[in-house]
Amino acid sequence: MYETSSSRIDALLRQVLRTLVAVVQADLGGFFVFDEQLTAVELGIVEGVQPSESLAPVGVRRLPPSAVPAERWLARHRRPLHLHQPRHWQRFPPANPSLRALADRGALVGLVLPLLWENELVGAAYLWRHRSPRPYSRQEIRTAQRWCQLATLVAYASRLYQREAMLRTDLEEILIIDQKLDQLADLDEVAETLVNWIERRAGTWSGLLWLNADTGAAYASAFGSAPSHVNALLSERLASLPTRTDRATATILSREDAHDLLGTELAFLPSSVRELLIATYREDERPLVRLLAWNDEGRLPADLSRHLPALRLLMMHVGAALTRLATRRQLERSLDELRALLQLSRQVVVADSIYELLGELERLFRHFLRYDALIFLEPDDSAPNLLRISWGSGPIPEARIGHRIPIDRSLAGHAFRTGHLLHITDTWEDPRTYHLPERPFPLRTLLLVPLRHDGSTKAVLGIGRTAVAPFSPLEVELVSILAQELATGLTVVHQRQVILQNVELQRFLADVGDLLLQNPDPRSFARPLVTRLAQTLGGSAALVLRLPLDESPMSASSEHDGEGPAIDLTPLHDPAFFDWLARSSAQGTLELTDARIVPAPFQPSFAALLASSARLTLVSLVAHDVPLGCLLLSRPVRTVTHPLETVLLRELRTRLAHALGRWVASREQDAIASLARELSLSSDLGTFGQLLLQRLPSLLPSDFATMLFLDDDQHAFVPLAASPHFALLPADWSIPRQRSWLGNLADHDEVIIVPDSSTIPLLDYPLRVAAAGQTASLAVAPLVARGQTRGILVLGRFGIRRFTVAEQQRLRNLA
């Protein structure tokens, strides 16, 4: 796991800011990182040249984003704000007095850019010019946006690390509290533990707490400044709060919403209180904990929402403590039973897998119960209508580990569907029992306990006897309590695994970011990237690209791990495949289960892969609206797609698209510069035109092309060079400067794309001859020097191959 600190994040952001200020030639710049609720500035830095000594230095003012007009605008529109006119500053005055003074004198130009992460506003970037206040160009704004993406990555990574650290701290504290709750035997102590945690997390609190441990009258207590006489008033209201599907809930409500929920006036609350915290916990439709709390100073802390998951988990532990108290008092458990319960709770804290908890549970059951089989069933990942026996104790269940039973035609399935405990005295007399064709169900008496969390059943625990011997009420109660502890353990283990998976995801994305920054060339980063991806997700990975300009194929694959089939990448270099994948994939990703859905030329390759028992995931890679390749994952069929995997692939696709886009733009610039150097050595215009048409296909492939020179004496465009499609024209053919379609386009200094030449009724005759009656897409680039049109470059493609926006920009740069 990477370690981070505020000083390291500050240093990284300062380095990015210094570079950004220098790149766009700004005088002063600043990064401001907001909290998740957009109510405060968590981090602010300013770098650059300060205004003249007559003005105060520009520093960091930690104003809430809602108090800054420009930041309010960013929160609504999510796009850059260019401030270079007096009316702009009247609408968006700077928060800093020195900058405001410069703006009032017309001596300030500003650029405000949002720091966006998946359309979430993370912060804002400011770039000011006060020494030479000229507006920013479009290129400078685009450059600033690209650098702001790096700043966004740093700021968002900081937020994720801080969130993880906070969750880890809360979890460690709650686990300590859970151990303390295990030792408490009095409701006053349980209430004090819960109230102390709330006071530590939110400062000065007041409120009402209602507990039910089935020990007679419900326990109600007022704490803080809450008047004690309202206990009786609200005790019944708190007890009858609507039951939600979630076992544990924690919600922040306005004063009005709390009144509607409780159905009673809250006149005892101070008038300054505007928000209340309501938390509940239930167990098998039975309310155990109800909490109503508020801050005497007014609103609740802004960061309280981050601790609500921890509060819900704490409510679960408090509820478990209440259940244990009720069990001790109602059933008069022996000291050995209490120690067993405590031991299982401790095992929940340290267990890395559910099977460790099941082993401990088996040891406890052997001490207290007589049984012949202990079975753990959970839903089958590959078949939602089946339950799979994933663990067992005893000769019968151990022999059936891995077997699957239908949910709709079995006793375990009935317990799983209904979420209720099932005690069958004689399974042979119950029609819901599932018997194998070759022999009857081996257990005669069966106790099935569903393991539930957040209102849904996650698994089923079964205990059986080969003889007809029903379990006693005390045994049923003991199994239920320990099973609920096991359900809590399932939740804790799952949450721990989710945290570890999130850490691994962030580690992978950080490695990818470093790799793409250090190796911008796909031929350098391809092999390390797919190797790292295969290590993270398992199976095999491959990156297939067709590099632009020279259209050369490039591919790289990870080392074969022996589980999935080897990948034949040769048929996948066809641009037609990349185009099909870009059109067919939802959000850029396609899960391939049937080779018949791919175009016919590629079906044999994918049929061979799918026949080898592999799951194929295809990720389309598009840069500047042009499909450049794909990322392919091949894994065994048994592999289950995790939600984090989808997030990883989506983020990886975005980063690869940005990296490829930057690399393609760099190659285009190099190719254009190289061509310009060659053309500058031409001895005459004819040589110039021939050389241009000879080199042009590597930059802009076309079916026909011509370069026309404006002859001022003839007042016409005459060809310097033309492709063979113009050979049928007379040797001295030309196009008039006036009263011609090309002549009209020459008056505009802009590259024109015509998707279909047949839609142009007055198309010039030479172009109609070149098109030869076919549907053609045209690209027309006027050649302008010193404000005067010197010629025109015309390119054409037959059929449906249109010129793209990226090619239009490339032709504009070339022209």
C-alpha positions, 0 to 999 in steps of 0.5 A: 500500500502506498503511503501518503501525507499532506506534505507529499501531496502539496509537493506534487501539486506544487510541481504540477502548478509550477510546470503549468504556469510556465507552459501556458506563460501565466504569471500566477497560478493556484490549485484549490482542492475541495471537500466532497460536499463542496463546502470547504477548501481542503488544500490550496496552493499559489505559485508564480510572480506576485503583483507589484509591491504596491499590492498585497501578496496573493495567498490562499483564502479558504473560502467555501466554493459557494462563496466564490462566484467562479467556483459556483459557476464551475460546480454547475457547468463543469467547463473552463471559465476565461475572464478577460473583459471588464464584464467578466470581472463584474460577474466573477470578481476575484476573492483576493483583494489584490487580484480584484484591484488589478481586475478593476484596473483592467490589468488582469486576465484569468483562466479558471478550470475545473478539476474533474474526476468522472464529472465530479468536481474535485477542485479548481485551478486558477491561472492569472496574467497581470504583467502582460494581461493578454487573453489565453489562446485555445491551444493554451486552454487545451494545454492547461486542461491536460495538465489539470487532469494530472492535478486532478489525479493527484488530488483525487488520489489524496482523497481516496487515501485519506478516505481509506485511512479514515475507514481503517481508523474507524474500523480499528476503533469499532473493533476495539469497542466491539471487544469492550461490548463483549465484556459489558453486562449492563445496558447503561454501559452499552449506552455509555459506550455508544454515546461516547463514540458519537461525542468523540466523532462530532463534538458536543452532542445531545440526544435520546437513546432507546435500547431493547434487550428483551429484559422487560421494559425498554431502556430509554435515556437522554444525554447531553442537554436533552431534557429527561422528561421527553424520555416518556414522550419519545420512547414509544415514537422511537420504538415504532419507527418504520422498519427498513430493509437494512438491518442498520441505518444512519441518516442525517435529516432536516428538522422538518423531515425528522418531525414528519418521521417521528410524528410529534413536535420537537419543541424541546430542541433549541431553535438553532438545531437544523439537522438531526441524526437518526440511527436504527438497528433491527434484528429479525424484524425486532428493533433493538437500537434507536438513536436521535441526536443533534448538535447544540450549536446548529448543523452537524459537522460537514464530515459526519457523512463520511462516518455514517458507514462506521456508525452503521457498523457500530450499531450492528455491534451494539445490536449484537451486544444487546442480543448477547445480553438478552441471551444471557438473561433469558436463557441463563447461559453457562459461562462456557457458552459466553466464552464461546460467543466471545471467542467467535467474535474475536475470530471475526476480528482477525479472520482472513476468510469465512472458512477460518470462522467456520472452523472455529464455529465447528469447534464450539458446536462440537462442545455444546451440540450433538450432530452428524453434519455441519454444512455451509451453503452459498449461492453459486456464482455461475448459476444464481438459481443454485446453492453450492455446498462450499464447506462441510464437517462430518463424513456426509457433507465432506463427500458432497462439497462442491455439489449444487442444489436447486433453490426452488426445490430444496429445504436450504433453498426455502430458508435462503428465499424466506430468510427464516430459520427452518427446523425440520423434525423429519426431512423424509416427511417434508415434501420440500426435501431434495433427494438425489435420484440414487438415494434419499436425503441422508439427514433425518433431522435438520436445522437450517439458519439463514445468514443475513446482512442488510436485509438479504440472505448471504448464505445458509448454515445447516446442522443435521442428525441422521436419526430423528432427534429434534433440536431443543429450544436452547440448542436452536437459540444457541445455533441462531446466536452463533449463526448471527455472529457468523453473519457479522463475520461474513460482513467484516471479512467481505468489507476487509476484502473490498478494502484490499481490492480497492487498495490493489486497484489504486496501486495498479492505476498508480503503476499504470500512470507512472508507466504511461508518463515515463514511456509515452511510446506504445511500443515501450509501455505495451508489454509491461502494461499487459503483464501488470494487467494479467497479474492483477486480473489473472489469465492472459492479456494482450494489447493490439494496435495499428499505429497511425501514419504508417499503419504499422501493426503493433501487439504485445501479450503477457506471458501465458499462465497455463490456465487460459488459451494462448492468444493469436493476435494476427487476425486482430490488426485489421482496422475493420475489426477496430471499427466494429468493436468501437461501434459494438461495445457499450462504454468501450467494453464488450464481454464476448461469449459467442464468436458469431457476433463478430464479423465473419473474417474474425469468427474463426479466431474467436471461435478457437479462443472460446472453444478453449474454455475462456472468457474474453473481454474486449476493450476498445481504444479510441483516440481523437475519435479514431479506433486505434486498437483494443485490449483483450483479456482471456481468462477461464470461464470460472472467473467471476467478474467483480464490480471493481474489475469494471471500474478498473477497465473503464479507468484503464481505457480512459488513461490509455486513450489519453496516452495514445492521443498525446502520442498520436499528436506528437507523431503527427507534428513530427511527420508534418515537420519532416514533410515541411523540411523536405518541401522547403528544398524543392527547386520549383513549384512542380517539384513541390506539388509532386513531392507533396502528393507523393508524401501525403498518403502517409499522413492522409490516405486518399483515393485521389488528390490534386494540388492547385496553384492560383495563377493571377494572370489566368485568374484560375487554379491550375494543377501543380500535381494531380493523381491519375484520376485527373488524367482524362482531362485536357493537359491545360485544364484549370478551374476559374477563380470566380464562379466556381465551387472551389473558388468560393471555398478559397475565400475561407481560410478553413479546411472543408469536409464534404461527406458526399460529393453527390450532394454538391450540385455545382461541383467543378467538372475536374472533380466530377471527372476524378470521382467518375460517378462514384460517391466520394468524400472530399477534403478541401484545404485552401493554402493561404500565405500572408493573408492571400490564397495561393492555392488549394489542396483537394483530397478524395475518398470513394465509398463510405470512408469519410474524413474524420475530425482528427484528419481535418485537424491534421490537414489544417496543420499541414495546410 
